[in-house]
Each structure stands twice: as C-alpha cells, then as structure tokens.
Amino acid sequence: MRDPGLYADVPMSEYHTWPGASQSRLKTLRDKSPLHLRYEMDHPSESTPTQALGEAVHVAVLQPDLFALDYVRAPEGDRRTKAVKSAWADLASDCPDSTILKPDDYDLCAVLRDTIAAHPKASRLLEGDAERSAVWDDATGVRCRGRFDLISDRAPVIVDLKTTRDASPDAFGRAIYTYGYYIQGAHYRRGGQALGLEIEHFVIIAIEKVPPYALAVYDITGDALRAGEEELDVLLARYAECEQSGVWPGYGGVTGNVAPISLPPWAWRQIDERTGNRE
C-alpha cells in the first residue's frame, strides 16, 4: 500500500489492486455484509465491457490529449468478414499500445467529450488536476483510498463524472441514493481534507449516454452530504472492527441471530388495495 498522498498517472488497473476502504467497498458494506466485502476483496472481478467503456469516456472527457494517444477507432463493418478482420489486424499492428474501440463506442466518447466541453459550467469545473489517486488515514484508523476524477483549480471542489441514462433531478436523485454517491461525496471530501486540500463541495457532472446527451451539474451539499458523513462514520467503524478482529460476518452478524422479517411497505400498499383495506 502506498503512503498517504495524491498520485498522478496511476493506471486504473493498478489503483484497483490497492488495499484500503474505497467508496465502492463501503457501498458493498452498506448494501450487503462484511462477508460479501471480504469475498470481493479476495476475488477481484475482471473489468466488464461497460466498465471499460466508462473508463474510456473518463479519459476522453478528463484527459483528451491522452485519449488521442491511447485510443483508436476500429474499422467500420462486420468484424467476422475477411476484409474487416484484416483491417483490425493491421490497426492492432500499427498501434500496439493503443486500445481499439468499436466505432459506436469511440464516437460516444467523442460526443460526450464535446458536449461537456461546450457546456459553460461543466467545462469551467474541469479546469484542474484530473485522475488523482488518493490514499489517506481516517480518524478511525482505517487506511482509505479514492480516485478523484478532478480536483478543480477554480473552486474548493472535487468533480466526479457520471454517465447515466437519465440525468433529470428526480431520476438522478434516486441514483445518488442507490449508488451511494452521497457517501462517496463525504468520503472524498474527508479524504481531500486529510491530505491538506480545502475541499468543500462534491460536484457531479451527470451526462446521458443516449441522444440528445443532456447533462446536468449537481452539487451534493446540505442534508445529503451530512447524511453521507453519518453513514460514513458507521461504515468505517464497522470496517475497522472487521479489519482488527479478522472476522467478516455475513447476515445476522457474528452471532448469526434469527431476525424477524415482514413485507416491505410497497407490498403492504398493494395488499391493502386488493383487499379493500385502504384508508
């Protein structure tokens, strides 16, 4: 594990091998159990095509010069045909150190990059240090890590880029909870402050990956960020306990207690409608 600090030019594949409490690991702890988290850490999964495309989009938007060097557009046409297969082979030979993206994926990266660059607020926020890998020690004693998409030069802000199918306030508000972005914001702000950065805000540039590629800029502040801080305290304390004891329990905790369970609220509403018990 690296010492606390900010690191540039760390490949994503290397960053994911670092130990420590990341926002994705804390989300697993929130939604599942320490046992699931331990398994996840011991059995890292291969990058999926969706994740690989997401990384390419990040490079295109946050490091466009690097994107031009590291990515190339694949030939058009059915790769199963002899001519296109030969064109792929020639391109791989000519650009051995580049990642070849399918035409649709390459074009998506380009249009998202250009859309954000044309947005007055988003483009100004993206003036700063991109793709910084951070390591810090939390007050709980847990060694933490994070991948800051961008530390703005213009404001005390960490900016995060999210692609989505729906960037509207209602839909993205649900995503902020579902994917734990409010906890991520608290985690990153705390990490930045631990490293001497005057971070006050966690801002998300949310851009739709389908036409017309609408985007919104959201500042997670107020009650949502305070809730993230409170949950972060609980999750890191639990992480620290498991790390110190070496015990990573599943559902029911260490004792495996029998827990009562009933139906979720939405099910009761549907039952009441069918049985005529609505008030």
C-alpha positions as CSV (number, residue, x, y, z in Angstrom):
1,M,0.0,0.0,0.0
2,R,1.3,3.4,-0.8
3,D,1.8,6.1,1.8
4,P,-0.8,8.8,2.2
5,G,-0.8,11.3,-0.6
6,L,-2.1,12.2,-4.1
7,Y,-0.7,10.3,-7.0
8,A,-0.9,11.1,-10.7
9,D,-0.6,8.8,-13.7
10,V,-1.6,5.6,-11.8
11,P,-3.3,3.2,-14.2
12,M,-6.8,2.2,-13.2
13,S,-5.8,-1.5,-13.2
14,E,-3.1,-0.7,-10.6
15,Y,-5.3,1.5,-8.5
16,H,-7.8,-1.3,-8.1
17,T,-5.2,-3.5,-6.6
18,W,-4.5,-1.1,-3.7
19,P,-5.9,-2.2,-0.3
20,G,-8.0,0.2,1.8
21,A,-11.5,1.3,2.2
22,S,-12.8,2.7,-1.1
23,Q,-16.3,4.1,-1.8
24,S,-17.2,1.0,-3.8
25,R,-16.2,-1.2,-0.9
26,L,-18.1,0.8,1.6
27,K,-21.1,0.6,-0.6
28,T,-20.9,-3.2,-0.5
29,L,-20.7,-3.0,3.3
30,R,-23.8,-0.8,3.3
31,D,-25.9,-3.0,0.9
32,K,-24.6,-6.5,1.8
33,S,-22.4,-7.7,4.6
34,P,-18.8,-7.8,5.7
35,L,-18.6,-11.3,4.4
36,H,-19.5,-10.1,0.9
37,L,-16.9,-7.4,1.1
38,R,-14.2,-9.8,2.2
39,Y,-15.0,-12.1,-0.7
40,E,-15.0,-9.1,-3.1
41,M,-11.5,-8.1,-1.9
42,D,-10.1,-11.6,-2.1
43,H,-11.7,-12.3,-5.5
44,P,-11.4,-9.1,-7.6
45,S,-13.6,-9.3,-10.7
46,E,-12.4,-8.7,-14.3
47,S,-13.3,-5.4,-15.9
48,T,-16.6,-5.7,-17.8
49,P,-17.1,-4.1,-21.3
50,T,-19.4,-1.5,-19.6
51,Q,-16.7,-0.6,-17.1
52,A,-14.0,-0.4,-19.9
53,L,-16.2,1.9,-21.9
54,G,-16.8,4.1,-18.8
55,E,-13.0,4.3,-18.3
56,A,-12.6,5.4,-21.9
57,V,-15.3,8.1,-21.5
58,H,-13.4,9.4,-18.4
59,V,-10.2,9.6,-20.3
60,A,-11.8,11.3,-23.3
61,V,-13.5,14.0,-21.1
62,L,-10.9,14.5,-18.4
63,Q,-7.7,13.8,-20.3
64,P,-8.5,14.4,-24.0
65,D,-4.8,14.6,-25.1
66,L,-4.2,11.2,-23.5
67,F,-7.3,9.8,-25.2
68,A,-5.9,10.8,-28.6
69,L,-2.7,8.8,-27.8
70,D,-4.2,5.8,-26.1
71,Y,-7.4,5.0,-28.1
72,V,-8.1,4.4,-31.7
73,R,-11.3,3.9,-33.7
74,A,-11.9,0.4,-35.0
75,P,-12.7,-0.1,-38.7
76,E,-16.3,0.0,-39.8
77,G,-18.1,-3.2,-40.7
78,D,-18.7,-6.7,-39.6
79,R,-15.5,-8.0,-37.9
80,R,-16.3,-11.5,-39.0
81,T,-15.7,-10.6,-42.6
82,K,-12.2,-11.2,-44.1
83,A,-11.7,-7.6,-45.1
84,V,-12.7,-6.1,-41.7
85,K,-10.8,-8.7,-39.8
86,S,-7.7,-7.9,-41.8
87,A,-8.2,-4.1,-41.1
88,W,-8.4,-4.8,-37.4
89,A,-5.2,-6.8,-37.5
90,D,-3.4,-4.0,-39.4
91,L,-4.6,-1.4,-36.9
92,A,-3.5,-3.5,-34.0
93,S,-0.1,-3.9,-35.6
94,D,0.2,-0.2,-36.3
95,C,-1.0,0.9,-32.8
96,P,0.3,-1.9,-30.5
97,D,0.0,0.3,-27.4
98,S,-3.5,1.6,-28.1
99,T,-6.9,0.4,-27.1
100,I,-9.1,-0.2,-30.1
101,L,-12.7,0.9,-29.5
102,K,-15.7,-0.2,-31.6
103,P,-16.8,2.7,-33.8
104,D,-20.0,3.3,-31.8
105,D,-18.1,3.4,-28.5
106,Y,-15.4,5.7,-29.9
107,D,-18.0,8.1,-31.3
108,L,-19.8,8.1,-27.9
109,C,-16.6,9.1,-26.1
110,A,-16.1,11.9,-28.6
111,V,-19.7,13.2,-28.5
112,L,-19.7,13.2,-24.6
113,R,-16.4,14.9,-24.6
114,D,-17.5,17.6,-27.0
115,T,-20.9,18.1,-25.2
116,I,-19.3,18.7,-21.9
117,A,-16.6,21.0,-23.4
118,A,-19.4,23.1,-24.8
119,H,-21.2,23.4,-21.5
120,P,-20.3,26.7,-19.8
121,K,-20.4,25.5,-16.2
122,A,-19.1,21.9,-16.7
123,S,-16.2,23.0,-18.8
124,R,-15.1,25.5,-16.3
125,L,-15.2,23.0,-13.5
126,L,-13.0,20.7,-15.4
127,E,-10.0,23.0,-15.2
128,G,-7.7,21.3,-12.7
129,D,-5.9,18.1,-11.9
130,A,-7.5,15.0,-13.4
131,E,-7.5,11.4,-12.3
132,R,-5.7,11.7,-9.0
133,S,-5.4,8.5,-6.9
134,A,-5.6,9.4,-3.2
135,V,-4.5,7.5,-0.1
136,W,-5.3,8.8,3.4
137,D,-5.7,7.6,7.0
138,D,-9.1,8.1,8.5
139,A,-9.6,9.1,12.2
140,T,-11.0,5.5,12.8
141,G,-7.5,4.2,11.9
142,V,-8.7,2.8,8.6
143,R,-6.4,3.3,5.6
144,C,-8.7,4.7,2.8
145,R,-8.3,5.3,-0.9
146,G,-10.2,7.1,-3.6
147,R,-9.9,8.0,-7.3
148,F,-10.7,11.7,-7.7
149,D,-11.9,12.4,-11.2
150,L,-10.8,16.0,-10.9
151,I,-9.7,18.5,-8.3
152,S,-10.8,21.9,-9.6
153,D,-8.4,24.8,-9.9
154,R,-11.3,27.3,-9.7
155,A,-13.1,26.3,-6.5
156,P,-12.7,24.0,-3.4
157,V,-14.4,21.2,-5.3
158,I,-13.9,17.6,-6.2
159,V,-15.7,16.9,-9.5
160,D,-17.0,13.5,-10.5
161,L,-18.1,12.4,-13.9
162,K,-21.1,10.0,-14.2
163,T,-22.7,8.7,-17.3
164,T,-26.3,7.7,-16.9
165,R,-29.5,7.0,-18.9
166,D,-31.4,9.7,-17.1
167,A,-29.8,12.9,-15.7
168,S,-33.1,14.5,-14.6
169,P,-33.3,15.7,-11.0
170,D,-35.9,13.0,-10.0
171,A,-34.1,10.1,-11.6
172,F,-30.6,11.2,-10.6
173,G,-31.7,11.9,-7.1
174,R,-32.7,8.2,-6.8
175,A,-29.3,7.3,-8.3
176,I,-27.5,9.4,-5.7
177,Y,-29.0,7.1,-3.0
178,T,-29.0,3.8,-4.9
179,Y,-25.3,4.0,-5.9
180,G,-24.2,5.7,-2.7
181,Y,-22.9,8.9,-4.3
182,Y,-23.8,10.9,-1.2
183,I,-21.4,8.6,0.8
184,Q,-18.8,8.9,-2.0
185,G,-19.0,12.7,-1.7
186,A,-18.5,12.6,2.1
187,H,-15.6,10.0,1.7
188,Y,-13.8,12.1,-1.0
189,R,-14.3,15.4,0.8
190,R,-12.9,13.9,4.0
191,G,-10.0,12.4,2.1
192,G,-9.2,15.6,0.4
193,Q,-9.2,17.5,3.7
194,A,-7.0,14.8,5.3
195,L,-4.5,15.5,2.5
196,G,-4.5,19.2,3.1
197,L,-7.0,20.2,0.4
198,E,-9.6,22.8,1.2
199,I,-12.5,20.7,-0.3
200,E,-16.0,21.9,0.5
201,H,-18.1,20.5,-2.3
202,F,-18.6,17.3,-4.2
203,V,-20.0,18.1,-7.6
204,I,-21.2,15.6,-10.1
205,I,-21.4,16.1,-13.9
206,A,-24.1,13.7,-14.9
207,I,-24.4,13.2,-18.7
208,E,-26.8,11.0,-20.5
209,K,-25.2,8.4,-22.8
210,V,-28.1,8.4,-25.2
211,P,-29.2,11.2,-27.6
212,P,-29.6,14.1,-27.1
213,Y,-26.8,13.7,-24.5
214,A,-28.3,16.0,-22.0
215,L,-26.3,16.8,-18.9
216,A,-26.7,18.4,-15.5
217,V,-24.3,19.6,-12.9
218,Y,-25.2,18.7,-9.3
219,D,-23.6,19.8,-6.1
220,I,-24.3,17.3,-3.3
221,T,-24.5,19.5,-0.3
222,G,-26.6,20.2,2.8
223,D,-28.6,17.3,4.3
224,A,-27.5,14.7,1.7
225,L,-23.8,15.3,2.4
226,R,-24.4,15.3,6.2
227,A,-26.2,12.0,5.8
228,G,-23.2,10.7,3.9
229,E,-20.9,11.8,6.7
230,E,-23.0,10.0,9.3
231,E,-23.2,6.8,7.3
232,L,-19.5,7.0,6.5
233,D,-18.7,7.1,10.3
234,V,-20.8,3.9,10.8
235,L,-19.3,2.1,7.8
236,L,-15.7,2.9,8.6
237,A,-16.2,1.9,12.2
238,R,-17.5,-1.4,11.1
239,Y,-14.7,-1.8,8.6
240,A,-12.2,-1.1,11.3
241,E,-13.8,-3.6,13.6
242,C,-13.6,-6.3,10.9
243,E,-10.1,-5.4,10.0
244,Q,-8.8,-5.5,13.6
245,S,-10.7,-8.7,14.5
246,G,-10.2,-10.6,11.3
247,V,-13.8,-11.6,11.4
248,W,-16.1,-10.6,8.5
249,P,-19.6,-11.8,9.4
250,G,-22.5,-12.3,7.0
251,Y,-26.1,-11.5,7.6
252,G,-27.1,-11.7,11.2
253,G,-23.7,-10.6,12.5
254,V,-21.1,-12.6,14.4
255,T,-23.8,-14.5,16.4
256,G,-26.0,-15.3,13.4
257,N,-29.1,-14.1,15.2
258,V,-32.5,-15.0,13.9
259,A,-34.1,-11.8,12.6
260,P,-37.8,-11.2,12.2
261,I,-38.8,-10.3,8.7
262,S,-42.0,-9.0,7.1
263,L,-43.1,-7.5,3.9
264,P,-41.8,-4.2,2.5
265,P,-44.0,-1.1,2.6
266,W,-44.8,-1.2,-1.1
267,A,-46.1,-4.7,-0.8
268,W,-48.5,-3.7,2.1
269,R,-49.8,-0.9,-0.1
270,Q,-50.6,-3.3,-2.9
271,I,-52.2,-5.8,-0.5
272,D,-54.4,-3.1,1.0
273,E,-55.5,-2.1,-2.5
274,R,-56.5,-5.7,-3.4
275,T,-58.2,-6.4,0.0
276,G,-60.0,-3.1,0.3
277,N,-58.2,-2.0,3.4
278,R,-57.1,1.3,2.0
279,E,-57.8,4.2,4.4
